[in-house]
């Protein structure tokens, strides 16, 4: 916490923070704004696309309610309309409600909060649709745009989700093999990430965002 506060003061000194970020830091680092005892910190003003984008959060606490087959299909329908390189549409999505499998995913990804999710979606990419040179570059890009569609659709459906990627650590290949074996996934499919999902039991406050003026440029940088 001491180091975080030092970084905050240094960033303030260099004028690197927006007012939104300053307010967020004051709340988190100094308790300037007391956290509410309520689980939910406000609802969307409307279901406009802009408000859906602004209100989306990474949810890590859920009610014990599994998502329905129809809801899963609606989420995948949103994902399949995402752009992909050369229109490959390489995505596959695997849903599990099985508690033992969800706990397995939490352990293998070393993210304990996953085990509390009532449902989990595994995001897979068919690597056979790519050539050897570009497959890992394009595969991850294609997966992420589809995942963003899915996360925004989840928000519009009042579902809470969190994208958890598979970071390329030293035991990455071993973990992927375990996942493929557990879920009977063909060898040509690459696990890209996990989306634990359900009805949110807690929605966190929005973290600070940079001012638009600090990140946009016209004609030249």
Buried (B, 14 or more C-beta within 10 A) or exposed (E): EEEEEEEBEEBEEEEEBBEBBBBBBBBBBEEEEEEEEEEEEEEBEEEEEEBBEBBBBBBBBBEEEBBEEEBBEBBBEBBBEBEBBEEBBBBBBBBBBEEEBBBBBBEBBEBEBBBBBBBBBBBBBBBEBBEEEEBBEBBBBBBBBBBBBBBBBBBBBEBBBBBBBBEEEEEEEEBBEBBBEBBEBEEEBBBBBBBBBBBBBBBBBBEBEEEEEEEEEEEEE
